[in-house]
Amino acid sequence: MADPKVIVVGNEKGGAGKSTLAIHIVCGLLHAGRRVAVIDLDLRQRSMAKFFANRAAWMAGNNQILPMPFEPDMGDGKALARADERDQLARFDAAFAEARARADVILIDTPGGDTLLSRTAHGLADQIVTPMNDSFVDFDLLGQIDPVTLDLLKPSIYSESVWEARKHRAVTEGRSAAIDWIVVVNRMAVAAARNRQRLEERMEKLARRV
């Protein structure tokens, strides 16, 4: 069996809608007939894992059948969050190996912050999907802009993390452009905001530089 495609939903800013987007991607893939494994690395919150646990409970209570992802057992999330990073990484490696053996697609939801597990997951990704709100507050995590001219000055912290992940894949697997990066504008209720056109222009410039 071919190696599964690995999708990482990532953004170091909290509240960007990562888990919501991850759930929609997983459900779309399941209803398209794909075998999907999910790994929730937001160890304390576990929003995606809770959603599918509630989905399973609803199915049982209503005598319904819906497609469900496979979720490797990483143990108690809060306890794991307090564990040593080496223990966390060992649990993740075991879960990822189990997911590889059972899925066509592995989707990993990451926390809103910089952690060893998140960096490791980004290094394994075939595709990184980054949701962001229609706001320069969110965009600041991707690129630094001049507050007066709104010109893009340089890629910001998360962009640099993605770039490092891409370089790691290129070195370890001998491929350039080994990771596709998709930035998704989320929460479209404010799509008519006056800064939207400028925001899109800055995103295009950032894409050319990263």
C-alpha atoms as one frame of an Amber mdcrd trajectory, in Angstrom:
protein
   0.000   0.000   0.000   1.252   3.481  -0.894   2.166   5.862   1.882  -0.821
   7.916   3.031  -1.055  11.625   2.306  -0.334  13.657   5.428  -2.317  16.878
   5.929  -1.360  19.165   8.817  -3.747  21.929   9.846  -1.489  24.519  11.435
  -1.303  28.113  12.596   0.521  29.175  15.750  -2.201  31.720  16.552  -5.104
  30.455  18.641  -8.678  31.090  17.550  -7.994  30.916  13.823 -10.417  28.026
  13.285  -7.936  25.156  12.850 -10.045  22.454  14.500 -13.239  23.529  12.708
 -11.483  23.423   9.346  -9.831  20.095  10.228 -13.219  18.551  11.025 -14.691
  19.732   7.711 -11.717  18.342   5.763 -11.968  14.981   7.533 -15.728  14.692
   6.990 -15.358  15.629   3.333 -12.694  12.972   2.817 -14.744  10.339   4.679
 -17.827  10.986   2.570 -15.614  10.754  -0.528 -14.768   7.204   0.501 -11.255
   7.760   1.820  -9.825   5.946   4.834  -8.840   8.756   7.178  -6.820   8.714
  10.399  -6.828  11.712  12.715  -4.279  12.779  15.322  -5.194  15.666  17.614
  -2.052  17.324  18.971  -3.917  20.025  20.874  -3.449  17.830  23.919  -5.374
  19.925  26.442  -8.307  21.073  24.307  -8.741  18.085  21.957 -11.555  19.830
  20.028 -11.347  17.553  16.987 -11.164  14.377  19.076 -14.170  15.502  21.144
 -16.173  16.208  17.996 -15.740  12.680  16.674 -16.411  11.194  20.120 -19.686
  13.120  20.192 -20.435  12.000  16.621 -19.980   8.361  17.681 -22.253   8.882
  20.703 -24.920  10.510  18.521 -24.766   7.607  16.063 -25.209   5.067  18.858
 -28.078   6.992  20.411 -29.922   7.458  17.133 -29.188   4.111  15.475 -27.393
   5.803  12.588 -24.253   4.932  10.653 -21.861   7.600   9.454 -18.275   7.274
   8.210 -15.761   7.730  11.000 -11.992   8.277  11.022  -9.523   6.021  12.766
  -7.918   7.680  15.784  -4.815   6.099  17.313  -4.889   6.083  21.102  -2.387
   8.551  22.565  -3.764   8.235  26.094  -5.044  11.006  28.341  -4.332  14.307
  26.628  -3.967  16.436  29.756  -1.570  13.940  31.312   0.416  13.764  28.081
   0.582  17.577  27.962   2.393  17.489  31.316   4.748  14.699  30.247   8.341
  15.056  29.124   8.736  16.047  25.456  10.514  12.756  24.751   7.503  10.826
  26.059   5.175  13.000  23.995   7.241  12.376  20.876   7.326   8.613  21.511
   3.521   8.540  21.822   3.152  10.559  18.655   5.581   8.365  16.704   3.641
   5.250  17.732   0.311   6.850  16.819   1.639   8.028  13.461   3.000   4.570
  12.626  -0.364   3.011  13.458  -2.170   5.595  11.337   0.128   4.960   8.372
  -0.797   1.291   8.416  -4.543   1.931   8.337  -5.282   5.080   6.339  -5.142
   6.691   2.925  -4.979  10.139   4.511  -3.645  11.217   7.903  -4.902  14.552
   9.171  -3.097  16.157  12.108  -4.640  19.054  14.016  -2.016  21.165  15.793
  -2.254  23.551  18.770  -2.098  27.331  18.656   1.543  27.574  19.664   5.061
  26.359  18.961   5.608  22.862  20.376   7.939  19.984  19.570   4.986  17.837
  18.494   3.694  20.550  16.181   7.113  21.072  14.582   7.505  17.316  14.139
   4.089  17.053  12.492   4.881  19.918  10.121   8.049  18.105   9.079   5.985
  15.044   8.124   3.389  16.966   6.124   2.693  16.599   2.438   0.290  19.507
   2.728  -0.049  22.236   5.349  -3.398  24.012   5.563  -3.403  27.296   7.492
  -6.688  29.026   8.304  -6.609  32.716   9.147  -9.214  35.356   9.835  -9.667
  38.331   7.503  -7.514  40.510   9.738  -4.053  42.029   9.783  -3.775  40.762
  13.371  -3.860  37.218  11.980  -1.700  38.080   8.993   1.076  39.300  11.335
   1.851  35.667  12.148   2.575  35.033   8.453   4.280  38.243   7.375   5.435
  41.512   8.916   4.000  44.610   7.283   4.834  48.297   7.465   2.090  49.896
   9.594   2.066  53.045   7.428   2.517  51.828   3.853   1.200  48.282   4.479
   4.095  46.954   2.394   5.264  43.448   3.192   8.598  43.656   5.021   9.493
  40.005   5.557   7.990  36.592   6.366   7.050  36.209  10.017   7.536  33.457
  12.593   5.106  30.850  11.322   6.191  31.319   7.713   9.755  30.665   8.815
   8.622  27.484  10.592   6.938  26.246   7.412  10.049  27.085   5.417  12.201
  25.093   7.856   9.815  22.132   7.547  10.042  22.290   3.751  13.847  22.391
   3.870  13.874  19.409   6.240  11.753  17.347   3.848  13.892  18.359   0.886
  17.073  17.315   2.693  15.776  14.063   4.193  13.798  12.869   1.160  15.658
  14.522  -1.687  12.682  16.499  -2.910  12.322  20.214  -3.457   8.917  21.752
  -2.781   8.073  18.646  -0.781   5.307  20.397   1.164   2.370  22.266  -0.336
   1.190  25.193   1.795  -2.395  26.390   1.495  -3.568  29.496   3.373  -7.344
  29.678   3.766  -9.173  32.892   4.639 -11.621  31.833   7.336 -14.840  33.306
   8.757 -16.033  35.037   5.604 -18.642  37.246   7.337 -16.193  40.143   7.167
 -15.179  39.465   3.552 -16.413  42.894   2.476 -14.049  44.680   4.857 -12.101
  47.516   3.269  -8.744  45.927   3.996  -9.535  42.664   2.205  -7.992  43.618
  -1.132  -4.810  44.837   0.557  -4.673  41.685   2.683  -4.909  39.475  -0.409
  -2.167  41.493  -2.127   0.144  40.960   0.880  -0.632  37.253   0.915   0.313
  37.000  -2.763   3.609  38.764  -2.077   4.299  36.486   0.872   3.608  33.396
  -1.262   6.201  34.540  -3.786   8.812  34.982  -1.049   8.303  31.780   0.943
